[in-house]
Each structure stands twice: as C-alpha cells, then as structure tokens.
C-alpha cells in the first residue's frame, strides 16, 4: 500500500471540512490545521470541487464545505479523486494484467489484495473517522497487534 502526499492531504482536508460542518473553513485554516502547504492544498481543493465533494463560497463568510453529508463520503471516494484506481499494476487494473508460466496466477493475488483494500476504504466514511468510531470490519483489523507492525523482511510476512 502506498499513499502519496496528494491523497493524504485530500483526505485530511475533507476530514477538516467534516469536523467543521455545517460551517465552512478557509483554505488557509485547513492548511494550518493540517500542516499542508497552502498552494498544494488549493490545487487539491479544486480537484475536490470538480469531483463535487466540496463546494466553495466567496466573501466574508466564505470558504469550503462538504457538498455531501460526511456519512455519504467514503475514504475511497476521496482517494480516487487524486489517484484514480485504488490499485494498479504498471498502470493497469489488476484484472487486466496477465503473466506467463509460473506467475500466471499472480493477477489473482493482485485482485484479492485490491478487494481487501477496497473493503476497508469503501466501508469507512469521513464521518466514521471524524467521530473516531470505525465500523466493525475496520475496527477489528486495527485491533490486531500485527496490523501496527511493518514487515521489512520478506520471510516474516
């Protein structure tokens, strides 16, 4: 799993807007609260507006707000705004790759991994994260001690 800065910042910006709802937040306020470079954030907010997840209003009481209830926005939906597919192999969807010989069934592994990733990210909403109350399927995974451990040696997992 690799989450680039743009995706991370987009999710964090949406979480800030959800926490402020129904009020709006300025780009500067979001950038300050989350430690995101303001110019970078502005481009991300434009992407989120284009995807109709965020709206903006000019003026003294202006700023950004969510275009939908936080309970209707999955983390996956926000991520897709900035990265497209949740999983890809050399720029292709996992089901589109094929391998010869001994690696012939490797595409099945990539499809299974994407599905596990998707189940978590589609099943957790912005509202869940802001409330700190993850759905059971995600909370169960977080409760596994090994989930908090990175494996750098291929022999241990």
C-alpha positions as CSV (number, residue, x, y, z in Angstrom):
1,X,0.0,0.0,0.0
2,X,1.3,3.4,-0.9
3,X,-0.5,6.6,-0.2
4,X,1.1,9.7,-1.8
5,X,1.1,13.1,-0.2
6,X,-1.6,14.4,-2.5
7,X,-4.0,11.6,-1.5
8,X,-3.1,12.0,2.2
9,X,-3.7,15.8,2.0
10,X,-7.0,15.4,0.2
11,X,-8.4,13.0,2.8
12,X,-7.2,15.2,5.7
13,X,-8.7,18.3,4.1
14,X,-12.1,16.6,3.7
15,X,-11.8,15.4,7.4
16,X,-11.3,19.1,8.5
17,X,-14.3,20.1,6.5
18,X,-16.4,17.4,8.0
19,X,-15.3,18.4,11.5
20,X,-16.3,22.0,10.8
21,X,-19.7,21.1,9.3
22,X,-22.0,22.8,8.8
23,X,-19.7,25.8,8.9
24,X,-17.1,26.4,6.2
25,X,-13.3,26.6,6.5
26,X,-10.9,28.7,4.5
27,X,-8.1,27.0,2.6
28,X,-5.6,28.8,5.0
29,X,-7.4,27.4,8.1
30,X,-7.3,23.9,6.7
31,X,-3.7,24.2,5.6
32,X,-2.7,25.5,9.1
33,X,-4.7,22.9,11.0
34,X,-3.3,20.0,9.0
35,X,0.2,21.3,8.2
36,X,-0.4,21.2,4.4
37,X,1.3,23.6,2.1
38,X,-1.3,26.2,1.1
39,X,-0.6,26.2,-2.6
40,X,-0.7,22.5,-2.8
41,X,-3.9,22.4,-0.9
42,X,-5.5,24.9,-3.2
43,X,-5.0,22.6,-6.1
44,X,-6.4,19.7,-4.2
45,X,-9.5,21.7,-3.2
46,X,-10.0,22.5,-6.8
47,X,-9.9,18.8,-7.6
48,X,-12.4,18.0,-4.8
49,X,-14.7,20.7,-6.2
50,X,-14.5,19.3,-9.7
51,X,-15.4,15.9,-8.2
52,X,-18.4,17.5,-6.5
53,X,-17.3,16.5,-3.0
54,X,-16.6,20.1,-1.9
55,X,-18.2,23.5,-2.6
56,X,-16.9,26.9,-2.1
57,X,-18.3,30.3,-1.4
58,X,-16.6,33.7,-1.7
59,X,-17.0,36.6,0.7
60,X,-16.6,37.4,4.4
61,X,-18.3,34.2,5.5
62,X,-16.9,32.2,2.6
63,X,-14.7,29.2,2.5
64,X,-15.1,25.5,1.7
65,X,-17.6,22.9,2.9
66,X,-18.6,19.4,2.0
67,X,-21.1,19.1,-0.8
68,X,-22.5,15.9,0.7
69,X,-23.0,14.6,4.2
70,X,-19.8,13.2,5.7
71,X,-21.6,9.9,6.2
72,X,-22.0,9.6,2.4
73,X,-18.3,10.1,1.5
74,X,-16.1,7.1,1.8
75,X,-12.4,7.4,2.2
76,X,-12.0,5.5,-1.1
77,X,-14.1,8.1,-2.9
78,X,-11.8,10.9,-1.8
79,X,-8.7,8.9,-2.7
80,X,-10.0,8.2,-6.2
81,X,-10.2,12.0,-6.8
82,X,-6.4,12.2,-6.6
83,X,-5.2,8.8,-7.7
84,X,-7.8,7.2,-9.9
85,X,-7.8,3.5,-9.3
86,X,-7.2,2.3,-5.8
87,X,-4.9,-0.4,-7.0
88,X,-2.9,-0.7,-10.2
89,X,-0.1,-2.8,-11.6
90,X,2.1,-0.9,-14.0
91,X,-0.7,1.4,-14.8
92,X,-3.3,-1.3,-15.4
93,X,-6.1,-2.6,-13.3
94,X,-5.2,-5.9,-11.6
95,X,-7.8,-7.8,-13.6
96,X,-6.2,-6.6,-16.8
97,X,-2.7,-7.9,-16.3
98,X,-1.6,-11.4,-17.3
99,X,1.6,-13.2,-16.7
100,X,3.3,-16.2,-18.4
101,X,4.3,-19.5,-16.8
102,X,4.8,-19.8,-13.1
103,X,3.4,-16.3,-12.5
104,X,0.1,-17.0,-14.4
105,X,-2.0,-16.8,-11.2
106,X,-0.3,-13.7,-9.8
107,X,-3.1,-11.5,-11.1
108,X,-5.4,-13.3,-8.8
109,X,-3.3,-12.2,-5.8
110,X,-3.4,-8.6,-7.0
111,X,-7.2,-8.7,-7.4
112,X,-7.6,-10.2,-3.9
113,X,-5.3,-7.6,-2.4
114,X,-7.3,-4.8,-4.1
115,X,-10.6,-6.2,-2.8
116,X,-9.3,-6.3,0.8
117,X,-8.0,-2.7,0.4
118,X,-11.3,-1.7,-1.2
119,X,-13.4,-3.3,1.6
120,X,-11.8,-1.1,4.2
121,X,-11.6,2.1,2.2
122,X,-15.2,1.9,0.8
123,X,-16.6,0.8,4.1
124,X,-15.1,3.7,6.2
125,X,-16.7,7.1,5.7
126,X,-15.4,10.6,6.5
127,X,-18.0,10.7,9.3
128,X,-16.6,7.5,10.8
129,X,-13.1,8.9,11.0
130,X,-14.2,12.3,12.4
131,X,-16.3,10.5,15.1
132,X,-13.5,8.1,16.0
133,X,-15.9,5.3,15.7
134,X,-14.8,3.0,12.9
135,X,-17.1,0.3,11.5
136,X,-16.6,-3.2,13.0
137,X,-14.8,-4.5,9.9
138,X,-12.1,-1.8,10.2
139,X,-12.0,-1.7,14.0
140,X,-11.3,-5.5,14.1
141,X,-8.3,-5.0,11.8
142,X,-7.0,-2.1,13.8
143,X,-7.2,-4.2,17.0
144,X,-4.8,-6.8,15.6
145,X,-1.4,-6.2,17.1
146,X,0.4,-7.2,13.9
147,X,-1.5,-4.6,11.9
148,X,0.6,-2.0,13.7
149,X,3.9,-3.6,12.7
150,X,5.7,-3.1,9.4
151,X,7.4,-6.1,7.9
152,X,10.6,-5.3,6.2
153,X,11.9,-8.8,5.9
154,X,10.1,-10.9,3.3
155,X,10.5,-14.0,5.4
156,X,8.2,-12.7,8.2
157,X,5.2,-11.6,6.3
